[in-house]
């Protein structure tokens, strides 16, 4: 019998295709002019692109109503999809219409992505996206099998009548349902009990910043538009970002010089083009270690949801 290492070595390298489409529905009897819908649709397309690129995705094609992106890992594709839905949900709707996002993710031979020109309507990711309505994320089983267990807990099985193989849906808002999906249509599921999200306090140069929006993306870098601006030569313009995932804060490094996390107990971690969970207290430094420059250390303190709830 082959070892797991040998089996993995013999696997065909895969890419993970994500199709994100925009649906616009009129909610009144009056016809809404296309010019009114144009701006909110463009804003969503731009956010879809940024979410894909910030999770190291490559845009393959784009049109006025959606895009197709390729990711090297299943985890990056799923995180990109959840980020797309969260960021687009923050865009205000216009009166008389509803604009939503539908997303499908499938696994494909990486050689096919490199050699073939893939059309949106020819991909299984496109067909998967159309299985659910607005705000849905549908994932092929081949993608789910490659995900870490921590992410799979937010994914549940759906089996539409027109699909032979089981596919999965992602609960990107409140987590997965607590009972089997086969007992009821997923659109009728009650919302999970909502707990307050964790919050975080960041301190730099004597100034404190507090964030507790579960859909927020806290950008840190040299660019003046960042939420926390670090004017240091080793800091990239958009160096890293912090996001809330369920009950914890994650730091995602998008820089060329890495990000360092130093816990209050002295343990240090270098994060390079990847993500890491923040400890309860410590410091973040951009492009240099904690002890190399005290002026540009960002002190942080994570306040768990349980403490805010009590």
N, C-alpha and C positions, 0 to 999 in steps of 0.2 A: 504493500500500500504506500502511495506517495505521501510524503510529509506535507503539512499545510504550506510550508515555505515553497516546496517544489510545485504544488498546485497553483499557488499564486503566481509563480514565475512563468507557468505555462499559460496563464490567462491572457486572452487577447486584450490589449490596452483599449480602454473605453473613454469616450467623452460623454457628457451628459447634456442633452439638448433641452433648452427651456424655451417654450413659446409663451409669450405674454400678449394677450389680445385685449383690446378696449371695446367695451359694449356701451352704447348710449341708448337709453330708453326715454321716450317722451311720456310724461305723466299727466299731461293735460290734452284736451281735445284740439287745442291750437297747435299748428305746426311750428316747430322751432326752427328758426333760420340756421343754416349750417355755419354761418359766421359766428353765431353765439356759442356753438359747441366747439368751434375750432380751437379756441384758446385753452379751455380745460383739457381737451384731448392732447394738445401739444405739450402742456405741462406734464401730463401723465407719461407721455412718451419719453420726455427728458428725464423724469425720475426713474423710469424703468431702465434707461441706459446707465444712469449713474449707479443704481443699485447693482446692476450686472457688473460693471467695471470695478466697483469698490470691493466686489467679492471675486475678483480676478477672472471674470467671464469675458469672452470675446464675442462681440456683436457680429453675427454672420450676415443677417439681412434685416431690413427695417422698411416698413411702409407706413401709411397714414393711420393704420389701425392696429399695429402690433409690431413685434420684433422677435427674432430668433437669436439666441445666444448659446454658446458652447462653454462648458465648464470642465475642468480637469478632474474634479472630484464630485461625488454625489452630495457631500455635505455642503460644498460651496454653492451648488445649484439650489439646494433647498433653502439655505440661508439667504441667497439672493432673491428667491421667490417670496419668502416671508418679508424681507425688507421692501420689496416692490409693493406688496399689498399694504404694509403699514404706512409707507410714505405717501402712497396715492390716497389712502383713506383720510389723510389730513387735508387734502385739497377740498375746499368748499364746493358743494354742488350748486348748480345754477337753478333758478326757479323754473319749474315745469319739466325738468328732465333729471335723469339719474345716469351717471357715468360710472361704470365699474370695470374691474380687471378680472380676467380669467386666465389661469396659468396651467400648463401641462409640462411635465418633465419626463424624458425618456432616456434610456441608455443606448449608445450606438458605437459601433466600431470606430475608433479614432482615425483609422485610415480613410474611412468614408467621409469624415468631416474634412480631412486634409485634401482629398482628391476630387470630391464631387461638389457641384454647386447645388445646394439644398434649397428647395423652394418651401415657403411656409406651409402651403396647403398640402404638401406631399409628406409631411412629417407626422409620425405618430404623436409627437408632443402636441401638435395642433389639434389632432382628434381627441386626445385626452383632455385638453383644456375645455373642449366643447361639451364634455359630459356633465359639468356643473355650471351653474349660472355665475352671476357676478360674485366676486370675492372668493372664488374657489381656487384651490391648488390641488391638482390631481397628479399622482406620481405612479409610474410603472413599478411593478414588483422588482424588476432588475435594479432599479434605483434604490428602493427601500433596503434590499439585501446588502447594499454597500454602506449603509448609514450606521453611525455609532448608536448604541442602545439609548443614549441620553436623548437623541433626536427622535428615535422611533416611537417613543412614548407619546408623541404628539401626532401620530399617524394612525389612521384606522382604515379598515377594509371597506370598500364599496363594491357592489357587483351589479352594475346596470344591466338591463335585459339585453342590450345590444352589444355587450362585451363578453367574449368567451372567457378570457383570463381575468383573474382578480386584479383589480387596480386599487389604489389607495388614495385617500384624501388627507390633507394636512389641516389640523385645527390650529391656525396661526394666531387666533385671537385669545381663546380661553383654554386651550388644551383639548385633548381628545374626549369624546363622550365616555361615560362610565359604564355603559351597557352596550351590548352588541348592536351594530348598525343595522343588522337584518331585521330587527324588531320594529323599525320605524324609519320613515324617510328622514335623511340627515338634515333636511331643511327645517324639520319640525323639532329638532333637539332643543331642549331648554338650555339656556346659557349656564355655564358652570358658575358656582359661587365666586364672586369677584373679590379678591383680596387686594389691598393696596399694594402697589409695586414697591420695591426697595428704592431708596433715594441715595444720592451721593453728594458729598460736599467736597469741592475742589478749592484749594488755596494756592495762590501764586502771588508773590511780591506783596503780601499783606492784604490781598483782596480775596474774599470768599465767594464762591458760586455754588448754588444748590440746585440740583436737578432731580425731579421725581416723575416726569412724564414717561409712561411706559413705551410710548411710540417715538420718543426723542432719539436723535442721533447726535451725540456730543462730539463735535469735531475739534481737534487740537492740532495746532501747527503755526507756521509763520505767517500764513495769509491773514490779512486783517479781517476777513469775513468769518474766520473760525470762531467758535464759541469761547475757546481759551487760546489766546494769542501768545506764542512763545517766540520772541524775537532773538533767536540764537542762530549762529551760522550753521550748526549741524541739524537744525530743524527743517524738515521739508515743509512746503507750503500747506499741504494737507498730510500731516505726519501720521496721525492715528485717530481712531474714533472709539467712543464708548457706547455700547448699546445695552439695554436691559433684556435679558433672556430669562423669562419666568422669575426666579427668585435670586438672580445674581447679575452682576455687571461683567461684561466681557470687554476686553481691550483688543482691537483689531489693528495691527500695524500695517500701514500702506506706504511706508517710507523706503528710502534707500539706505538709511543709516541705522535702522532698528530702533526699538523702544525698549527701555529698561524699567521693570517693575521691581521695586525694593520694598519688601514687607517690613512692618514695624519691628519684627524680630530679627531683622538683618538679612533674611534670605533674599537673594537677588535672582531675577529671571530676565533673560534676553529674549525679546519677541521680534522675529524677523519675518515679515510677510505672512503672518499667521495670527492666531488669536489665543488669548489666555484669560483665565478668570482672575478678577481682582480679589486679593485678600480683603479682610475687613478694614485694615489701615495700612498706610505706607506712602510711597512716593513714586511718581512717574517722571522719568527723564528722557528727553528726546535726543538720540544720537550720542549720548555719553552716559557713563555710569554715575550712580548716586554721589560718590565721593569726589568726582572730578570737577564739579561746578555746582556750588550750593545756591547760586543766584537764580538758576532756572529750574529748580526742583518744583514739581507740582505735588503738593501734599493732598492725599485723598482719605476720605472716611466713608465707608459704605454703611448705611443704616438699613438693616434688614426689614422686610415687610412686617414680620411679626412684632418688631418693636414699635413700628408706626401704628400697628393695628391695636395694640394694647394701650 
